Amino acid sequence: MLRPSLKRADVDRDFSGLEEEVAGFITNAMRDTTDEVKNAFRDQVRAAGLGDRLANAVRGVTYPNRSGRVSLDPTGWVYAQPSKDGRGAAAIIDSYANGRMIVARNGRKFLAVPTYDCPRKRSGNALTPKEVESRFGRKLQFINPSDKGFKTPSVRHKAVAYLVLKGLVIRKASGRWRNATEREREGRTRNPRPVQAVIMFSLVRSVKKPKSIDMSAPAALAEQRFDANLNARWR
């Protein structure tokens, strides 16, 4: 009968190599799980209608995070970028997870909530009141909702007041609003279009955000996927 002859140093070396290999499997499985949870969280942010920019602010990191480093007890962290002023991605996502109430800040009395008619940027976000004024080259007008003489094609939402631009016509090609020309305002065009007063913003005292993000979903997914990823990595 042949038996292997191993010294103590050989045993320690062999078990050390095995531990390193197992740690590699576990660490890689954690990296796979972290990436899956990060991507699922980003998809949830997009599905809530919050856009790619906020979704891409969700990050994922696995520790140890240095190249070539492994551990028998790795950690995955999926997070959103915080900020000192409380307006960063983390605060925004948290507000949609908890359905928080938003109120005006910095001494302002009202929140200006953009309507469907408010122009959008390429990112999909609505222009601010100052940006609307800059684009159209004139000031928004303050209109009381109880003004019976005010007529508009815009959908009226419950509000304290409206910020309105008058003298607009709609572009046939894009369906977007633009300033009416002098001839259009005077009705002297061949194919006259109605010159409208359009609600750009509804002024409200506060807004309650809907609970559109489930913070428990990423943790549940992590528990489900780690074992499967470890089995896939184990060989």
GUZA-280985 format. One line per 2 residues: number of its first residue (from 1); their letters; for each residue x, y, z of N, C-alpha, C, O. Coordinates in steps of 0.001 Angstrom, whole numbers, plus 500000, padded with zeros to 6 digits. Layout:
N
NUM	A	X,Y,Z,X,Y,Z,X,Y,Z,X,Y,Z ~ ...
This chain:
235
1	ML	500854,498812,500000,500000,500000,500000,500891,501240,500000,501841,501350,500775 ~ 500556,502159,499115,501322,503391,499033,500560,504508,499725,499360,504684,499513
3	RP	501243,505228,500519,500633,506361,501204,501464,507612,500923,502692,507549,500885 ~ 500801,508732,500730,501566,509955,500501,502298,510350,501765,501787,510197,502875
5	SL	503472,510849,501584,504261,511316,502718,504277,512840,502692,504924,513444,501836 ~ 503569,513455,503622,503442,514915,503646,503985,515471,504944,503663,514996,506033
7	KR	504806,516476,504807,505275,517199,505977,504255,518265,506375,503361,518587,505592 ~ 504378,518804,507558,503438,519823,508052,503414,521039,507134,502350,521610,506895
9	AD	504549,521432,506627,504616,522596,505737,503836,522352,504456,503199,523254,503912 ~ 503901,521082,503978,503160,520749,502759,501659,520810,503006,500922,521295,502147
11	VD	501184,520333,504154,499760,520360,504489,499261,521800,504557,498214,522125,503998 ~ 500013,522662,505245,499608,524071,505347,499546,524723,503977,498641,525508,503696
13	RD	500522,524393,503113,500556,524993,501782,499360,524548,500955,498736,525365,500278 ~ 499032,523248,501004,497922,522719,500208,496589,523285,500666,495759,523662,499838
15	FS	496373,523352,501983,495113,523894,502483,495013,525393,502227,493926,525927,502009 ~ 496165,526065,502257,496163,527492,501957,495742,527739,500521,494991,528673,500241
17	GL	496225,526902,499608,495843,527028,498205,494371,526752,498000,493720,527430,497204 ~ 493825,525757,498713,492407,525434,498604,491550,526578,499133,490531,526925,498537
19	EE	491964,527157,500247,491216,528281,500826,491184,529466,499863,490163,530139,499725 ~ 492312,529711,499201,492391,530810,498234,491433,530573,497071,490784,531503,496591
21	EV	491351,529327,496625,490473,529000,495501,489003,529176,495889,488222,529757,495135 ~ 488631,528674,497067,487254,528811,497548,486904,530286,497735,485804,530718,497387
23	AG	487841,531054,498284,487608,532491,498463,487375,533171,497122,486571,534098,497022 ~ 488080,532709,496091,487871,533261,494750,486471,532990,494241,485836,533872,493662
25	FI	485979,531761,494454,484613,531424,494030,483593,532329,494723,482698,532884,494086 ~ 483748,532464,496034,482781,533240,496823,482831,534722,496443,481791,535364,496296
27	TN	484037,535258,496286,484172,536682,495941,483595,536975,494565,482900,537975,494385 ~ 483876,536113,493593,483331,536317,492246,481813,536190,492231,481130,536912,491505
29	AM	481282,535259,493044,479826,535127,493143,479211,536391,493739,478131,536817,493327 ~ 479903,536988,494712,479409,538233,495304,479460,539372,494283,478548,540198,494235
31	RD	480515,539424,493468,480596,540457,492427,479452,540298,491426,478827,541280,491027 ~ 479183,539051,491021,478075,538800,490092,476752,539261,490695,475941,539899,490024
33	TT	476544,538930,491969,475295,539292,492645,475161,540806,492782,474082,541358,492571 ~ 476251,541471,493132,476224,542933,493265,475851,543590,491944,475045,544521,491919
35	DE	476431,543112,490846,476109,543671,489525,474640,543447,489169,473987,544339,488628 ~ 474121,542253,489473,472719,541954,489167,471779,542850,489974,470812,543390,489439
37	VK	472072,543000,491258,471230,543840,492118,471300,545296,491667,470276,545979,491621 ~ 472495,545776,491336,472656,547155,490850,471821,547384,489588,471103,548379,489486
39	NA	471917,546460,488630,471176,546625,487373,469669,546531,487588,468904,547246,486940 ~ 469235,545647,488500,467805,545538,488799,467295,546808,489474,466182,547256,489200
41	FR	468107,547385,490355,467732,548630,491034,467639,549768,490021,466719,550584,490082 ~ 468591,549824,489092,468547,550846,488046,467284,550700,487198,466642,551691,486850
43	DQ	466936,549462,486870,465719,549225,486078,464479,549699,486831,463547,550235,486233 ~ 464477,549496,488148,463334,549928,488958,463204,551456,488957,462095,551988,488901
45	VR	464339,552154,489019,464328,553622,488983,463801,554105,487634,463005,555042,487578 ~ 464241,553470,486550,463751,553846,485216,462256,553565,485088,461512,554376,484538
47	AA	461819,552409,485600,460399,552046,485516,459525,553024,486291,458346,553187,485976 ~ 460093,553671,487298,459351,554678,488069,459271,556008,487336,458665,556961,487824
49	GL	459893,556066,486148,459840,557286,485342,460827,558351,485779,460623,559534,485505 ~ 461904,557947,486462,462853,558916,487008,464074,559133,486119,464965,559904,486473
51	GD	464124,558465,484976,465143,558764,483980,466456,558021,484143,466742,557446,485193 ~ 467256,558048,483068,468537,557345,483044,469575,557987,483959,470388,557291,484567
53	RL	469545,559299,484056,470569,559976,484858,470503,559547,486317,471531,559246,486924 ~ 469299,559519,486883,469160,559094,488275,469449,557603,488403,470069,557169,489374
55	AN	469000,556817,487419,469252,555374,487457,470749,555080,487448,471217,554210,488183 ~ 471493,555794,486627,472936,555560,486529,473703,556046,487749,474883,555734,487906
57	AV	473039,556809,488615,473672,557231,489870,473692,556101,490891,474350,556213,491925 ~ 472970,555005,490610,473014,553822,491469,474296,553055,491137,474514,552683,489984
59	RG	475125,552822,492121,476425,552182,491923,476492,550873,492706,475678,550613,493593 ~ 477473,550070,492356,477704,548828,493076,479192,548585,493255,479972,548825,492333
61	VT	479595,548116,494421,481004,547814,494676,481079,546572,495557,480248,546372,496444 ~ 482078,545748,495302,482286,544535,496085,483619,544638,496813,484628,545021,496219
63	YP	483624,544300,498083,484856,544310,498875,485274,542876,499187,484433,542055,499555 ~ 486570,542562,499043,487679,543446,498672,487549,543918,497221,487171,543151,496335
65	NR	487867,545191,497000,487666,545780,495679,488953,546001,494902,488929,546615,493836 ~ 490065,545516,495410,491318,545602,494667,491465,544398,493750,491075,543286,494104
67	SG	492020,544625,492591,492178,543561,491611,493023,542427,492184,494100,542657,492734 ~ 492518,541201,492047,493244,540035,492519,492993,539680,493964,493374,538594,494401
69	RV	492360,540562,494725,492071,540279,496135,490789,539461,496253,489803,539746,495573 ~ 490800,538449,497115,489617,537627,497358,489439,537454,498859,490346,537733,499644
71	SL	488241,536984,499247,487949,536809,500670,486911,535710,500841,486067,535494,499971 ~ 486985,535019,501974,485952,534043,502309,484686,534728,502807,483635,534097,502920
73	DP	484788,536010,503102,483640,536767,503612,483528,538113,502880,483672,539165,503502 ~ 483273,538087,501563,483181,539337,500800,481875,540069,501096,480929,539491,501632
75	TG	481843,541330,500743,480662,542164,500964,480311,542913,499686,481189,543456,499016 ~ 479024,542939,499351,478548,543725,498216,477750,544922,498718,476970,544811,499663
77	WV	477955,546063,498077,477270,547294,498492,476686,547963,497266,477414,548349,496351 ~ 475368,548100,497250,474666,548819,496185,474108,550093,496802,473403,550042,497810
79	YA	474422,551236,496199,474070,552513,496817,473839,553577,495753,474191,553393,494588 ~ 473248,554683,496163,473081,555851,495294,473957,556970,495827,474171,557083,497034
81	QP	474461,557794,494922,475375,558860,495301,474701,559855,496254,473675,560437,495904 ~ 475258,560056,497443,474709,561056,498373,475248,562448,498059,476113,562606,497198
83	SK	474738,563443,498754,475261,564803,498617,475116,565523,499950,474282,565151,500776 ~ 475927,566553,500155,475913,567280,501423,474643,568095,501617,474204,568298,502749
85	DG	474042,568569,500513,472870,569438,500646,471553,568676,500719,470483,569280,500787 ~ 471634,567329,500704,470419,566533,500815,469598,566468,499550,468433,566071,499587
87	RG	470191,566855,498417,469461,566833,497153,470044,565829,496166,469654,565809,494999 ~ 470966,565007,496621,471616,564049,495742,470717,562892,495371,469554,562828,495772
89	AA	471286,561964,494587,470523,560816,494102,469951,559988,495246,468820,559509,495170 ~ 470745,559820,496315,470273,559025,497453,469015,559627,498069,468074,558904,498394
91	AI	468997,560948,498231,467837,561622,498828,466621,561543,497914,465497,561368,498383 ~ 466846,561672,496613,465730,561615,495661,465106,560229,495657,463884,560092,495723
93	ID	465947,559199,495580,465436,557827,495569,464721,557514,496874,463667,556878,496869 ~ 465287,557956,497987,464660,557726,499292,463284,558387,499369,462361,557835,499968
95	SY	463148,559559,498766,461858,560258,498811,460791,559495,498040,459624,559501,498431 ~ 461175,558834,496944,460208,558042,496181,459954,556681,496826,458929,556050,496567
97	AN	460876,556235,497654,460667,554977,498369,459733,555160,499558,459009,554237,499929 ~ 459749,556352,500157,458959,556604,501366,457733,557481,501142,456956,557710,502069
99	GR	457553,557977,499904,456402,558829,499624,456428,560116,500421,455427,560490,501031 ~ 457555,560792,500422,457712,561994,501248,456969,563200,500688,456685,563295,499494
101	MI	456672,564103,501589,456037,565367,501233,457123,566374,500874,458093,566546,501612 ~ 456949,567037,499736,457902,568056,499294,457270,569420,499492,456122,569645,499107
103	VA	458016,570318,500087,457539,571689,500299,458553,572661,499709,459703,572299,499460 ~ 458121,573890,499490,459007,574914,498935,460133,575228,499922,459941,575187,501138
105	RN	461310,575540,499374,462478,575830,500196,463028,577215,499871,462589,577881,498934 ~ 464000,577621,500675,464722,578887,500461,463793,580102,500438,463986,581024,499645
107	GR	462781,580096,501315,461897,581249,501433,460780,581320,500420,459975,582251,500461 ~ 460706,580368,499512,459634,580385,498513,458335,579880,499129,458348,579038,500028
109	KF	457212,580404,498636,455905,580008,499155,455335,578796,498427,454594,578002,499007 ~ 455692,578661,497137,455055,577625,496324,456090,576786,495573,457230,577197,495355
111	LA	455638,575593,495192,456381,574746,494264,455798,574949,492875,454578,574991,492713 ~ 456657,575073,491876,456203,575198,490489,456274,573815,489849,457354,573332,489510
113	VP	455114,573186,489690,455044,571836,489127,454809,571945,487625,453787,572494,487213 ~ 455724,571438,486789,455555,571559,485337,454352,570771,484840,454086,569667,485317
115	TY	453633,571333,483889,452493,570655,483277,452957,569874,482052,454132,569904,481687 ~ 452023,569182,481434,452328,568425,480212,452811,569357,479107,453604,568948,478260
117	DC	452346,570597,479106,452702,571548,478049,454067,572197,478246,454562,572872,477344 ~ 454674,572006,479395,455982,572610,479652,457047,571925,478798,457108,570696,478773
119	PR	457885,572686,478099,458930,572076,477263,459882,571211,478082,460101,571436,479272 ~ 460437,570214,477398,461377,569293,478031,462784,569455,477458,462975,569919,476333
121	KR	463750,569059,478266,465133,569005,477804,465365,567671,477104,464484,566812,477083 ~ 466540,567506,476538,466867,566237,475889,466873,565083,476877,466604,563940,476508
123	SG	467177,565379,478124,467182,564349,479163,465777,563891,479528,465606,562859,480176 ~ 464760,564663,479108,463380,564347,479458,462857,565157,480623,461652,565165,480874
125	NA	463735,565837,481339,463311,566674,482465,462699,567980,481963,463123,568523,480943 ~ 461705,568473,482686,461050,569724,482300,461957,570916,482565,462812,570878,483450
127	LT	461760,571970,481788,462474,573220,482033,461988,573850,483337,460856,573614,483760 ~ 462832,574638,483960,462436,575408,485132,461719,576676,484663,461801,577018,483483
129	PK	461012,577388,485566,460373,578646,485154,461347,579625,484496,461007,580240,483486 ~ 462546,579779,485050,463530,580690,484452,463939,580230,483061,464128,581050,482162
131	EV	464074,578927,482885,464463,578391,481575,463352,578578,480549,463625,578838,479378 ~ 462093,578445,480987,460964,578692,480084,460965,580152,479642,460793,580447,478459
133	ES	461157,581056,480585,461193,582484,480245,462339,582795,479288,462195,583613,478379 ~ 463469,582144,479497,464620,582365,478618,464348,581831,477217,464716,582465,476228
135	RF	463709,580676,477130,463441,580089,475814,462449,580925,475011,462637,581120,473810 ~ 461403,581418,475655,460370,582168,474936,460635,583674,474918,459972,584420,474198
137	GR	461604,584110,475713,461989,585514,475689,461030,586461,476375,461013,587651,476057 ~ 460228,585966,477310,459322,586843,478056,458925,586210,479375,459184,585031,479615
139	KL	458293,587003,480225,457965,586573,481574,456700,585715,481601,455772,585913,480817 ~ 456695,584759,482525,455478,584000,482804,454494,584891,483548,454891,585754,484331
141	QF	453210,584675,483296,452173,585464,483964,451499,584647,485057,451226,583459,484888 ~ 451237,585305,486179,450581,584689,487328,449071,584773,487113,448522,585868,486989
143	IN	448399,583621,487068,446951,583580,486832,446260,582881,487992,446666,581795,488405 ~ 445224,583504,488510,444416,582911,489568,443457,581887,488960,442789,582202,487975
145	PS	443366,580668,489513,442461,579654,488973,440998,580087,488939,440218,579561,488145 ~ 440619,581038,489791,439226,581497,489832,438925,582553,488769,437797,583039,488680
147	DK	439922,582908,487967,439732,583892,486901,438846,583286,485813,439306,582456,485029 ~ 437590,583696,485763,436625,583112,484825,436902,583517,483376,436427,582862,482448
149	GF	437651,584571,483182,437964,584997,481825,439167,584297,481228,439491,584498,480057 ~ 439829,583477,482026,441028,582788,481548,440639,581504,480824,440011,580622,481410
151	KT	441010,581400,479556,440735,580211,478756,442050,579607,478285,442970,580326,477894 ~ 442129,578296,478325,443373,577606,477981,443079,576200,477475,442106,575581,477906
153	PS	443914,575683,476559,443778,574286,476140,444466,573332,477114,444303,572116,477010 ~ 445229,573874,478053,445972,573043,479008,445028,572360,479995,443962,572878,480326
155	VR	445447,571191,480452,444702,570490,481498,444917,571230,482814,446056,571488,483205 ~ 443836,571569,483490,443937,572300,484759,443999,571319,485923,443117,570478,486099
157	HK	445055,571446,486708,445177,570661,487928,444899,571565,489127,445022,572786,489041 ~ 444527,570951,490234,444252,571722,491435,445516,572459,491857,446564,571845,492060
159	AV	445413,573773,491988,446591,574580,492299,446187,575894,492943,445037,576323,492850 ~ 447153,576523,493598,446940,577850,494175,446897,578890,493066,446135,579854,493129
161	AY	447732,578677,492046,447800,579592,490906,448512,578893,489759,449055,577800,489922 ~ 448502,579542,488591,449186,579009,487417,450213,580019,486916,450031,581228,487059
163	LV	451288,579513,486332,452236,580344,485596,451999,580083,484118,452133,578956,483642 ~ 451644,581143,483401,451100,581006,482047,451908,581834,481051,452427,582900,481381
165	LK	452002,581320,479826,452506,582099,478698,451357,582292,477719,450737,581325,477277 ~ 451082,583535,477388,450036,583834,476417,450660,584080,475042,451857,584339,474920
167	GL	449822,583993,474019,450288,584286,472667,451128,583192,472052,452112,583470,471367 ~ 450745,581935,472293,451472,580808,471719,450638,580099,470662,449408,580088,470728
169	VI	451315,579513,469697,450675,578633,468717,451458,577328,468709,452626,577285,469095 ~ 450798,576272,468265,451439,574965,468301,452055,574644,466944,451459,574924,465904
171	RK	453232,574063,466956,453887,573645,465716,453207,572381,465200,452982,571445,465967 ~ 452880,572344,463923,452209,571175,463362,453140,569961,463335,452707,568838,463591
173	AS	454407,570190,463027,455339,569073,462865,455663,568382,464187,455657,567154,464271 ~ 455945,569180,465220,456406,568605,466488,455346,568582,467579,455477,567845,468556
175	GR	454291,569388,467420,453284,569479,468469,453731,570300,469657,453095,570259,470710 ~ 454831,571057,469507,455340,571885,470597,454893,573336,470419,454587,573786,469315
177	WR	454866,574041,471536,454426,575431,471513,455567,576364,471108,456733,576120,471418 ~ 455199,577435,470407,456144,578495,470060,455420,579832,470130,454191,579884,470176
179	NA	456195,580909,470135,455603,582244,470127,454890,582500,468803,455412,582191,467732 ~ 453701,583063,468893,452973,583428,467673,453636,584639,467023,454140,585529,467708
181	TE	453627,584659,465702,454140,585832,464992,453110,586959,465068,451968,586744,465474 ~ 453527,588150,464674,452598,589289,464684,451418,589034,463753,450280,589364,464086
183	RE	451684,588449,462594,450600,588139,461650,449636,587113,462239,448425,587208,462038 ~ 450175,586132,462969,449312,585120,463588,448466,585737,464698,447292,585398,464846
185	RE	449051,586633,465470,448279,587290,466533,447164,588157,465954,446112,588316,466573 ~ 447393,588713,464772,446390,589578,464136,445448,588797,463226,444527,589373,462648
187	GR	445674,587479,463093,444804,586649,462260,444960,586904,460775,443999,586759,460020 ~ 446174,587288,460335,446381,587634,458934,447185,586566,458182,447865,586878,457205
189	TR	447112,585312,458634,447822,584237,457943,446861,583446,457073,445647,583475,457277 ~ 447423,582735,456094,446590,581975,455156,445839,580859,455879,444644,580662,455659
191	NP	446540,580139,456734,445908,579064,457517,446041,579411,459001,446946,578921,459676 ~ 445157,580238,459495,445302,580723,460877,445215,579601,461912,444386,578696,461809
193	RP	446081,579688,462895,446058,578754,464019,445610,579520,465262,445901,580707,465403 ~ 444907,578843,466152,444455,579544,467364,445634,579966,468238,446528,579172,468532
195	VQ	445613,581219,468640,446637,581740,469547,446157,581486,470975,445062,581900,471355 ~ 446988,580800,471761,446528,580265,473040,447312,580819,474223,448439,581298,474090
197	AV	446671,580735,475382,447335,580963,476672,447574,579585,477286,446628,578833,477524 ~ 448831,579260,477540,449206,577894,477925,449750,577870,479349,450607,578675,479714
199	IM	449238,576933,480148,449732,576757,481521,451042,575976,481474,451070,574826,481035 ~ 452116,576600,481925,453415,575937,481977,453676,575292,483338,454308,574239,483427
201	FS	453177,575939,484402,453408,575428,485757,452169,575631,486617,451474,576640,486508 ~ 451909,574650,487475,450889,574789,488514,451607,575098,489823,452540,574389,490201
203	LV	451185,576138,490510,451798,576505,491785,451043,575840,492929,449835,576027,493077 ~ 451756,575067,493732,451150,574360,494866,452016,574576,496105,453194,574917,496003
205	RS	451417,574374,497269,452166,574561,498518,453024,573337,498842,454085,573467,499454 ~ 452578,572174,498441,453337,570953,498721,452915,569860,497743,451849,569927,497131
207	VK	453771,568862,497615,453493,567709,496754,453902,566456,497506,454995,566391,498068 ~ 453031,565470,497516,453379,564188,498131,453783,563226,497025,452997,562931,496124
209	KP	455005,562746,497103,455496,561835,496076,454872,560453,496245,454666,560003,497372 ~ 454570,559777,495142,454046,558416,495246,455158,557449,495643,456325,557672,495321
211	KS	454797,556384,496336,455780,555348,496668,455975,554471,495436,455222,553524,495209 ~ 456985,554795,494651,457187,554096,493380,458473,553281,493338,458792,552684,492309
213	ID	459215,553248,494441,460442,552445,494515,460381,551563,495751,460097,552044,496848 ~ 460647,550272,495578,460615,549306,496670,462048,549009,497107,462777,548304,496409
215	MS	462450,549540,498250,463821,549371,498724,464104,547946,499207,465265,547553,499315 ~ 463060,547173,499496,463279,545808,499966,463579,544852,498815,464119,543768,499037
217	AP	463235,545243,497592,463429,544365,496437,464898,544031,496187,465201,542865,495936 ~ 465836,544998,496242,467242,544652,496017,467779,543640,497029,468521,542729,496660
219	AA	467407,543794,498307,467881,542867,499336,467335,541466,499094,468050,540479,499265 ~ 466068,541379,498696,465462,540077,498415,466138,539414,497218,466380,538207,497222
221	LA	466440,540213,496194,467109,539673,495010,468502,539170,495355,468930,538134,494846 ~ 469212,539892,496213,470561,539479,496613,470532,538112,497286,471384,537267,497012
223	EQ	469560,537892,498162,469439,536603,498843,469126,535488,497857,469624,534371,497996 ~ 468301,535790,496865,467914,534778,495885,469066,534411,494952,469238,533243,494603
225	RF	469845,535397,494553,470820,535196,493495,472193,534733,493978,472922,534120,493198 ~ 472575,534996,495219,473938,534664,495634,474208,533168,495547,475235,532760,495006
227	DA	473301,532342,496071,473519,530892,496033,473633,530390,494597,474484,529555,494291 ~ 472772,530903,493720,472816,530480,492316,474131,530901,491666,474719,530138,490900
229	NL	474588,532102,491969,475854,532575,491403,477043,531798,491958,478014,531546,491245 ~ 476965,531421,493233,478047,530629,493824,478107,529247,493178,479193,528745,492888
231	NA	476952,528634,492953,476918,527327,492286,477490,527408,490877,478174,526493,490419 ~ 477202,528520,490194,477710,528693,488835,479226,528893,488828,479899,528467,487889
233	RW	479765,529531,489854,481204,529790,489935,481991,528581,490446,483168,528416,490126 ~ 481326,527739,491247,482020,526611,491880,482361,525556,490835,481507,525141,490052
235	R	483605,525134,490835,484014,524109,489861,485147,523270,490444,485637,522352,489786
